[in-house]
Amino acid sequence: MASNVCCDGTFFQGDPLDGNVCVLKDLAKEYVKEELKLDDNYMNEQFNICYCRVCHKERGDRESYSRGKPPMTYAIPVGWCRFGLKLYTPLEDSFECYYRAYHGTQPNRVGDVLRTGQLCMPGDVLYTGKELKELFGHYGENYGPKGFDYKRVFVSPSIVYSGYYASPHNWKHYKVQTSFQVLVKPDTFQKMPETIGATAAIDKLLIFQQ
């Protein structure tokens, strides 16, 4: 795992609605088992949490929290379901001192991230031998501000923003997305504005766009 970013959870987003009954949790488990086919050795069920609107309301949970030293706000992933991941090299005080953020990705790359323990940048060669390219419409070699260094690992305290990097995937009658929740070491990152050319606020919970 990179020294400044480590994954502690992966998310499934679909948010199917059925009145006041949670249907996301079971669907998410089915998707992870049948579609992602993740090895149980990667998983830590102790930290599985369903953030569908029904479960979120029943817990009386907030929509955002502040973590890290000094504290920074991140949005709770309402509408998503979290599956805990094992940290094989726990970082001392990481849960207390590190910031929370999200890294949207494609479903077919979740397994690669878990196998290699790394979040890759554009230009990196993936586990499959293919080179990682920037997504269409996102800042890259031929698009974005002049001199912008797009070869970075991008994370955000907003799951809404990170969702733009997780293109919807068709599964059965649903469109699903996947994202990693990561722990970010203080003083190892640079705050930047959004990189998708948005003209309006991306996440109403966060007054900044980063």
KOLKOL-618934 format. One line per 5 residues: number of its first residue (from 1); their letters; for each residue x, y, z of N, C-alpha, C. Coordinates in nm, 3 decimals, decimal comma, m for minus. Atoms other than C-alpha are relative to their C-alpha. Last residue first. Example, Ala and Ser with C-alpha at 12.3 -4.5 7.8 and 13.67 -1.06 7.14 Angstrom:
BEGIN
2	sa	m0,082:m0,119:m0,006:1,367:m0,106:0,714:m0,077:0,109:0,073 ~ 0,089:m0,119:0,000:1,230:m0,450:0,780:0,090:0,120:0,000
***
This chain:
BEGIN
210	qqfil	m0,137:0,051:0,009:m1,168:1,925:m0,411:m0,001:m0,152:0,001 ~ 0,002:0,103:0,104:m1,476:2,143:m0,435:0,142:m0,048:m0,019 ~ m0,112:m0,005:0,094:m1,524:2,341:m0,116:m0,018:m0,110:m0,104 ~ 0,000:m0,134:0,058:m1,846:2,412:0,073:0,115:0,016:m0,099 ~ m0,135:m0,055:m0,013:m1,896:2,041:0,132:0,006:0,134:m0,072
205	lkdia	m0,046:0,014:m0,137:m2,240:1,896:0,203:0,134:0,067:0,024 ~ 0,057:m0,106:m0,083:m2,391:2,031:m0,120:0,049:m0,006:0,144 ~ 0,051:0,062:m0,122:m2,157:1,813:m0,324:m0,048:0,109:0,093 ~ 0,008:0,145:0,021:m2,076:1,900:m0,686:m0,065:m0,068:0,120 ~ m0,046:0,076:m0,115:m2,145:2,274:m0,672:m0,023:m0,150:m0,022
200	atagi	0,085:m0,018:m0,118:m2,193:2,415:m1,021:0,054:m0,087:0,112 ~ 0,039:m0,140:m0,004:m1,984:2,467:m1,337:m0,092:0,031:0,118 ~ 0,136:m0,026:m0,050:m1,794:2,138:m1,318:m0,027:0,150:0,006 ~ 0,056:m0,117:0,067:m1,484:2,104:m1,536:m0,140:0,034:0,043 ~ 0,094:0,045:0,103:m1,404:1,748:m1,430:m0,068:0,116:m0,070
195	tepmk	m0,068:0,020:0,129:m1,086:1,817:m1,233:m0,094:m0,050:m0,109 ~ 0,051:0,115:0,076:m1,214:1,958:m0,905:0,062:m0,004:m0,139 ~ 0,140:m0,012:0,041:m0,992:2,208:m0,726:m0,042:m0,123:m0,078 ~ 0,017:m0,052:0,135:m0,669:2,093:m0,560:m0,148:0,017:m0,030 ~ 0,139:m0,033:0,028:m0,546:2,022:m0,210:m0,008:0,064:m0,138
190	qftdp	0,020:m0,138:0,044:m0,201:1,862:m0,210:m0,147:0,022:m0,029 ~ 0,087:m0,023:0,114:m0,117:1,545:m0,021:m0,012:0,149:m0,030 ~ m0,053:0,076:0,114:0,142:1,400:0,216:m0,082:0,025:m0,127 ~ m0,121:m0,062:0,058:0,107:1,642:0,509:0,061:m0,081:m0,115 ~ m0,017:m0,146:0,000:m0,145:1,423:0,693:0,133:0,042:m0,062
185	kvlvq	m0,094:m0,050:m0,099:m0,168:1,056:0,586:0,012:0,152:m0,007 ~ m0,102:m0,086:0,060:m0,478:0,971:0,387:0,087:0,061:0,110 ~ m0,059:m0,078:m0,108:m0,697:0,677:0,486:0,116:0,078:m0,059 ~ m0,142:0,007:m0,030:m0,900:0,551:0,192:0,034:0,084:0,122 ~ m0,024:m0,101:m0,103:m1,257:0,463:0,106:0,145:m0,016:0,043
180	fstqv	m0,074:0,033:m0,121:m1,259:0,280:m0,224:m0,007:0,116:0,098 ~ m0,094:m0,101:m0,047:m1,528:0,322:m0,488:0,073:m0,054:0,122 ~ m0,091:0,045:m0,105:m1,758:0,105:m0,695:0,100:0,110:0,034 ~ m0,130:m0,066:0,001:m2,065:0,195:m0,899:0,085:m0,057:0,113 ~ m0,076:m0,004:m0,124:m2,385:0,010:m0,987:0,134:0,070:m0,021
175	kyhkw	m0,126:m0,064:0,037:m2,657:0,041:m1,248:0,078:0,020:0,129 ~ m0,053:m0,114:m0,073:m2,935:m0,205:m1,178:0,124:0,058:m0,068 ~ 0,086:m0,114:0,034:m3,165:m0,450:m1,354:0,051:0,130:0,062 ~ 0,141:0,037:m0,012:m2,908:m0,731:m1,367:m0,086:0,119:m0,042 ~ 0,005:0,130:m0,066:m2,573:m0,555:m1,347:m0,146:m0,032:0,029
170	nhpsa	0,128:0,071:0,008:m2,490:m0,257:m1,567:0,012:m0,139:0,062 ~ m0,017:0,133:0,060:m2,184:m0,063:m1,449:m0,135:m0,071:0,003 ~ 0,101:0,101:m0,034:m2,201:0,309:m1,376:0,018:m0,128:m0,082 ~ 0,106:0,009:0,100:m1,869:0,494:m1,436:m0,099:m0,110:0,038 ~ 0,049:0,138:m0,007:m1,671:0,539:m1,116:m0,119:m0,014:m0,093
165	yygsy	m0,110:0,085:0,047:m1,461:0,853:m1,158:m0,037:m0,148:0,004 ~ m0,023:m0,037:0,140:m1,768:1,076:m1,135:0,113:m0,082:m0,061 ~ 0,087:0,079:0,086:m1,855:0,884:m0,818:0,015:0,033:m0,147 ~ m0,073:0,122:0,036:m1,554:1,042:m0,652:m0,081:m0,089:m0,092 ~ m0,103:m0,035:0,098:m1,740:1,374:m0,663:0,076:m0,125:m0,046
160	visps	0,071:m0,045:0,121:m2,048:1,232:m0,492:0,101:0,032:m0,110 ~ 0,032:0,120:0,075:m1,833:1,039:m0,245:m0,073:0,035:m0,128 ~ 0,138:0,011:0,047:m1,690:1,372:m0,133:m0,019:m0,127:m0,080 ~ 0,085:0,023:m0,118:m1,373:1,381:0,080:m0,147:m0,012:m0,037 ~ 0,084:m0,113:m0,039:m1,184:1,337:m0,250:m0,077:m0,033:0,127
155	vfvrk	0,100:0,041:m0,099:m0,906:1,121:m0,389:m0,078:0,124:0,040 ~ 0,102:m0,097:m0,039:m0,688:1,156:m0,698:m0,097:m0,063:0,100 ~ 0,111:0,077:m0,054:m0,367:0,955:m0,733:m0,100:0,101:0,054 ~ 0,012:0,000:m0,146:m0,147:1,168:m0,954:m0,106:m0,103:0,038 ~ m0,050:0,130:m0,044:m0,032:1,183:m1,314:0,011:m0,001:0,153
150	ydfgk	0,112:0,091:m0,022:m0,258:1,474:m1,411:0,045:m0,138:0,048 ~ m0,058:0,133:m0,017:0,012:1,737:m1,369:m0,111:m0,098:0,035 ~ 0,060:0,080:m0,108:m0,152:2,052:m1,504:0,060:m0,140:0,002 ~ m0,098:0,033:m0,102:0,089:2,257:m1,717:m0,054:m0,085:0,113 ~ m0,137:0,012:0,051:m0,190:2,417:m1,918:0,096:m0,027:0,116
145	pgyne	m0,083:m0,121:m0,006:m0,527:2,356:m1,756:0,141:m0,026:m0,049 ~ m0,024:m0,054:m0,133:m0,718:2,046:m1,870:0,087:0,124:m0,006 ~ 0,113:m0,077:m0,051:m0,745:1,818:m2,171:0,029:0,046:0,141 ~ 0,054:m0,087:0,104:m0,492:1,650:m2,399:m0,115:0,088:0,047 ~ m0,106:m0,051:0,087:m0,264:1,481:m2,146:m0,052:0,103:m0,100
140	gyhgf	m0,103:0,094:0,042:m0,533:1,444:m1,886:0,098:0,066:m0,093 ~ m0,129:m0,061:0,031:m0,816:1,616:m1,706:0,104:m0,107:m0,034 ~ m0,074:m0,039:m0,119:m1,137:1,417:m1,723:0,135:0,058:m0,039 ~ 0,063:m0,115:m0,063:m1,381:1,403:m2,015:0,068:0,048:0,126 ~ 0,044:m0,101:0,095:m1,280:1,051:m2,118:m0,072:0,113:0,074
135	lekle	0,133:0,019:0,055:m1,115:0,866:m1,831:m0,036:0,114:m0,095 ~ 0,097:m0,087:m0,063:m0,738:0,884:m1,784:m0,135:m0,019:m0,068 ~ 0,025:m0,125:0,071:m0,552:0,579:m1,909:m0,099:0,085:0,080 ~ 0,116:m0,073:m0,049:m0,400:0,295:m1,707:m0,011:0,133:m0,072 ~ m0,034:m0,131:m0,054:m0,158:0,087:m1,915:m0,127:0,073:0,041
130	kgtyl	0,047:m0,115:0,076:m0,251:m0,278:m1,958:0,039:0,130:0,069 ~ m0,097:m0,034:0,103:m0,042:m0,563:m1,819:m0,040:0,118:m0,084 ~ 0,032:0,073:0,122:m0,332:m0,716:m1,624:0,101:0,024:m0,112 ~ m0,025:0,141:m0,025:m0,185:m0,604:m1,291:m0,022:m0,084:m0,126 ~ 0,085:0,072:m0,094:m0,189:m0,249:m1,424:0,042:m0,147:0,013
125	vdgpm	0,039:0,127:0,060:0,091:m0,053:m1,590:m0,074:m0,082:0,105 ~ m0,046:0,121:m0,068:0,102:0,304:m1,462:m0,050:m0,124:m0,074 ~ m0,134:0,033:0,047:0,053:0,585:m1,715:0,057:m0,123:0,067 ~ m0,006:0,012:0,145:m0,243:0,738:m1,536:0,144:m0,022:m0,046 ~ 0,013:m0,128:0,068:m0,191:0,677:m1,163:m0,003:m0,023:m0,150
120	clqgt	m0,090:m0,036:0,110:m0,244:0,354:m0,969:m0,033:0,137:m0,059 ~ 0,085:m0,080:0,088:m0,392:0,288:m0,627:0,091:0,056:m0,108 ~ m0,034:m0,135:0,044:m0,181:0,013:m0,477:m0,113:0,063:m0,079 ~ m0,007:m0,088:m0,116:m0,219:m0,305:m0,271:0,031:0,143:m0,036 ~ m0,127:m0,073:0,000:m0,130:m0,517:m0,575:0,016:0,089:0,123
115	rlvdg	m0,113:0,090:0,022:m0,398:m0,784:m0,537:0,134:0,071:0,012 ~ m0,018:0,087:m0,116:m0,654:m0,552:m0,378:0,120:m0,092:m0,015 ~ m0,043:m0,082:m0,113:m0,611:m0,282:m0,641:0,027:m0,087:0,121 ~ m0,140:m0,039:0,022:m0,627:m0,537:m0,921:0,054:0,080:0,116 ~ m0,086:0,114:m0,029:m0,948:m0,687:m0,778:0,147:0,032:m0,017
110	vrnpq	0,000:0,022:m0,145:m1,119:m0,349:m0,773:0,094:m0,113:0,037 ~ m0,130:m0,036:m0,055:m1,015:m0,273:m1,131:0,009:m0,022:0,150 ~ m0,101:0,097:0,043:m1,300:m0,455:m1,307:0,140:0,033:0,051 ~ 0,012:0,131:m0,066:m1,553:m0,262:m1,099:0,110:m0,098:m0,038 ~ 0,085:0,090:0,077:m1,422:0,075:m1,226:m0,006:m0,137:0,070
105	tghya	m0,069:0,086:0,097:m1,284:0,323:m0,975:m0,100:m0,088:m0,072 ~ 0,088:0,073:0,089:m1,382:0,608:m0,744:0,078:m0,081:m0,102 ~ m0,065:0,014:0,130:m1,131:0,700:m0,475:m0,090:m0,085:m0,089 ~ 0,051:0,105:0,088:m1,280:0,828:m0,151:0,075:0,003:m0,133 ~ 0,030:m0,046:0,135:m1,143:1,026:0,143:m0,047:m0,120:m0,082
100	ryyce	0,082:0,092:0,077:m1,091:1,000:0,516:m0,029:0,061:m0,137 ~ 0,123:m0,054:0,056:m0,804:1,180:0,691:m0,075:m0,109:m0,078 ~ 0,009:m0,013:0,145:m0,542:1,011:0,908:m0,137:0,055:m0,043 ~ m0,069:m0,117:0,053:m0,478:1,079:1,277:m0,021:0,023:m0,149 ~ 0,019:m0,120:m0,081:m0,713:0,848:1,467:0,053:0,125:m0,070
95	fsdel	0,143:m0,028:m0,008:m0,756:0,566:1,217:m0,028:0,127:0,080 ~ 0,056:m0,043:0,129:m0,388:0,580:1,124:m0,148:0,035:0,010 ~ 0,088:m0,116:m0,018:m0,260:0,580:1,484:m0,068:0,044:m0,130 ~ 0,019:m0,046:m0,137:0,015:0,335:1,385:m0,082:0,128:0,003 ~ m0,086:m0,113:m0,029:m0,031:0,210:1,031:m0,034:0,054:0,138
90	ptylk	0,064:m0,113:m0,067:m0,177:m0,136:0,995:0,100:0,110:0,033 ~ m0,110:m0,074:m0,063:0,020:m0,353:0,752:m0,060:0,124:0,066 ~ m0,104:0,097:m0,035:m0,228:m0,623:0,648:0,121:0,067:0,064 ~ m0,125:m0,074:0,014:m0,524:m0,387:0,659:0,112:m0,092:0,046 ~ m0,105:0,023:m0,098:m0,829:m0,605:0,599:0,121:0,088:m0,031
85	lgfrc	m0,118:0,070:0,051:m1,112:m0,458:0,397:0,102:m0,017:0,111 ~ m0,128:m0,023:m0,064:m1,460:m0,361:0,515:0,111:m0,084:m0,061 ~ m0,055:0,130:m0,036:m1,749:m0,369:0,270:0,141:0,021:0,053 ~ m0,143:0,018:m0,021:m1,948:m0,047:0,252:0,033:m0,144:0,039 ~ m0,018:0,106:m0,099:m2,291:m0,002:0,096:0,149:m0,029:0,012
80	wgvpi	m0,100:0,102:0,032:m2,375:0,323:m0,085:0,001:m0,107:0,109 ~ 0,038:0,063:0,125:m2,675:0,557:m0,088:0,094:m0,111:m0,042 ~ 0,141:0,037:m0,001:m2,531:0,788:0,177:m0,039:m0,053:m0,139 ~ 0,044:0,047:0,132:m2,151:0,783:0,156:m0,145:m0,049:m0,002 ~ 0,040:0,139:m0,015:m2,081:0,999:0,467:m0,058:m0,047:m0,135
75	aytmp	0,142:0,034:0,008:m1,914:1,321:0,359:m0,022:m0,149:0,020 ~ 0,027:0,088:0,115:m1,568:1,424:0,476:m0,146:m0,042:0,006 ~ 0,133:0,058:0,021:m1,469:1,715:0,698:m0,003:m0,092:m0,122 ~ 0,054:m0,041:0,128:m1,111:1,782:0,806:m0,130:m0,075:m0,023 ~ 0,118:0,062:0,059:m0,973:1,766:1,160:m0,038:0,061:m0,135
70	pkgrs	0,125:m0,058:m0,051:m0,615:1,876:1,232:m0,121:m0,055:m0,075 ~ m0,064:m0,104:m0,080:m0,526:1,597:1,282:0,081:0,092:m0,091 ~ m0,138:m0,037:0,026:m0,767:1,352:1,122:0,049:0,111:0,091 ~ m0,102:0,093:m0,047:m1,143:1,315:1,113:0,138:0,055:m0,033 ~ m0,134:m0,056:0,010:m1,451:1,535:1,076:0,098:m0,098:0,062
65	yserd	m0,079:0,005:m0,122:m1,789:1,381:1,003:0,133:0,069:m0,025 ~ m0,144:m0,025:0,013:m2,064:1,422:0,744:0,066:m0,009:0,137 ~ m0,035:0,005:0,141:m2,424:1,323:0,677:0,148:0,031:m0,023 ~ m0,022:m0,131:0,060:m2,502:1,231:1,037:0,035:m0,016:m0,147 ~ m0,137:m0,041:0,031:m2,646:0,900:1,152:0,004:0,139:m0,061
60	grekh	m0,004:m0,139:m0,042:m2,981:0,843:1,317:0,136:0,061:m0,026 ~ m0,112:m0,022:m0,092:m2,910:0,473:1,280:0,000:0,141:0,057 ~ 0,023:0,080:m0,120:m3,258:0,414:1,133:0,111:0,019:0,102 ~ 0,101:m0,067:m0,082:m3,207:0,703:0,889:m0,024:m0,075:0,130 ~ m0,060:m0,124:m0,048:m2,883:0,559:0,751:m0,096:0,074:0,093
55	cvrcy	m0,091:0,033:m0,110:m3,039:0,214:0,726:0,061:0,125:0,061 ~ 0,076:0,065:m0,107:m3,333:0,342:0,518:0,089:m0,028:0,120 ~ 0,073:m0,104:m0,073:m3,129:0,589:0,311:m0,082:m0,058:0,116 ~ 0,121:m0,035:0,074:m2,882:0,319:0,211:m0,082:0,096:0,087 ~ 0,032:m0,142:m0,011:m2,555:0,346:0,404:m0,121:0,037:m0,086
50	cinfq	0,089:m0,043:0,107:m2,508:m0,024:0,468:m0,039:0,145:0,025 ~ 0,107:m0,092:m0,039:m2,204:m0,091:0,685:m0,083:0,034:m0,123 ~ 0,103:m0,015:0,103:m1,947:m0,371:0,673:m0,111:0,091:0,052 ~ 0,018:m0,140:0,037:m1,668:m0,302:0,923:m0,095:0,018:m0,118 ~ 0,026:m0,080:m0,119:m1,669:m0,633:1,108:m0,033:0,144:m0,035
45	enmyn	0,144:m0,022:m0,013:m1,696:m0,809:0,772:m0,036:0,085:0,121 ~ 0,013:m0,013:m0,144:m1,323:m0,767:0,711:m0,144:0,037:0,030 ~ 0,115:m0,064:m0,062:m1,256:m0,884:0,356:0,005:0,000:0,153 ~ m0,012:m0,145:0,007:m0,937:m0,948:0,163:m0,099:0,071:0,092 ~ m0,119:m0,041:m0,074:m0,907:m1,313:0,266:0,022:0,151:m0,002
40	ddlkl	0,036:m0,029:m0,139:m1,267:m1,365:0,152:0,120:0,047:0,082 ~ m0,044:0,105:m0,092:m1,145:m1,341:m0,208:m0,034:0,042:0,143 ~ m0,111:m0,035:m0,089:m1,345:m1,094:m0,416:0,029:m0,114:0,096 ~ m0,069:0,124:m0,037:m1,559:m1,237:m0,696:0,123:0,027:0,087 ~ m0,138:m0,036:m0,031:m1,647:m0,890:m0,827:0,085:m0,120:0,037
35	eekvy	m0,057:m0,081:0,107:m1,961:m1,012:m1,004:0,146:0,034:0,026 ~ 0,019:0,056:0,134:m2,099:m1,301:m0,799:0,075:0,076:m0,109 ~ m0,030:0,143:0,010:m1,973:m1,233:m0,447:m0,003:m0,050:m0,144 ~ m0,140:0,020:m0,038:m1,952:m0,853:m0,452:0,040:m0,146:m0,018 ~ m0,086:m0,057:0,106:m2,280:m0,829:m0,643:0,147:m0,026:0,029
30	ekald	0,010:0,087:0,117:m2,464:m1,065:m0,406:0,093:0,048:m0,112 ~ m0,072:0,124:m0,033:m2,340:m0,875:m0,103:0,000:m0,095:m0,120 ~ m0,143:m0,031:0,002:m2,454:m0,548:m0,264:0,084:m0,124:0,030 ~ m0,040:m0,012:0,140:m2,798:m0,688:m0,340:0,150:0,024:m0,011 ~ m0,003:0,135:0,057:m2,836:m0,803:0,020:0,043:0,002:m0,146
25	klvcv	m0,102:0,081:m0,066:m2,738:m0,461:0,157:0,011:m0,139:m0,062 ~ m0,133:m0,021:0,056:m2,936:m0,255:m0,095:0,102:m0,099:0,056 ~ m0,023:0,104:0,099:m3,281:m0,393:m0,016:0,141:0,009:m0,058 ~ m0,133:0,000:0,063:m3,343:m0,204:0,306:0,010:m0,117:m0,098 ~ m0,073:0,126:m0,015:m3,716:m0,171:0,374:0,133:0,010:m0,072
20	ngdlp	m0,081:m0,011:m0,121:m3,894:0,161:0,433:0,079:m0,127:0,028 ~ 0,067:m0,055:m0,116:m4,034:0,195:0,083:0,093:0,018:0,117 ~ 0,115:0,086:m0,021:m3,841:m0,026:m0,155:m0,070:0,046:0,127 ~ 0,094:m0,040:m0,103:m3,567:0,190:m0,305:m0,118:m0,097:0,007 ~ 0,136:0,034:0,041:m3,261:0,073:m0,493:m0,095:0,029:0,115
15	dgqff	0,108:m0,066:m0,071:m2,954:0,267:m0,372:m0,139:m0,032:m0,056 ~ 0,112:0,030:0,086:m2,705:0,133:m0,628:m0,125:0,069:0,053 ~ 0,105:m0,100:0,002:m2,361:0,202:m0,495:m0,109:m0,042:m0,096 ~ 0,092:0,034:0,108:m2,110:m0,059:m0,384:m0,111:0,103:0,006 ~ 0,141:m0,034:m0,002:m1,821:0,058:m0,168:m0,071:m0,046:m0,126
10	tgdcc	0,043:m0,017:0,138:m1,475:m0,067:m0,078:m0,152:0,012:m0,001 ~ 0,135:0,044:0,034:m1,320:m0,016:0,261:m0,028:0,018:m0,147 ~ 0,057:0,073:m0,113:m0,994:0,043:0,443:m0,143:m0,043:m0,028 ~ 0,142:0,028:0,012:m0,775:0,145:0,152:m0,049:m0,073:0,124 ~ 0,029:0,143:m0,012:m0,438:0,304:0,223:m0,150:m0,021:0,001
5	vnsam	0,139:0,035:0,021:m0,296:0,637:0,110:m0,017:m0,150:0,019 ~ 0,087:m0,109:m0,041:0,026:0,810:0,218:m0,149:m0,030:m0,017 ~ m0,026:m0,047:m0,136:0,272:0,523:0,226:m0,099:0,105:0,045 ~ m0,078:m0,123:0,003:0,127:0,347:m0,075:0,010:0,059:0,139 ~ 0,084:m0,118:0,000:0,000:0,000:0,000:0,088:0,124:0,000
***
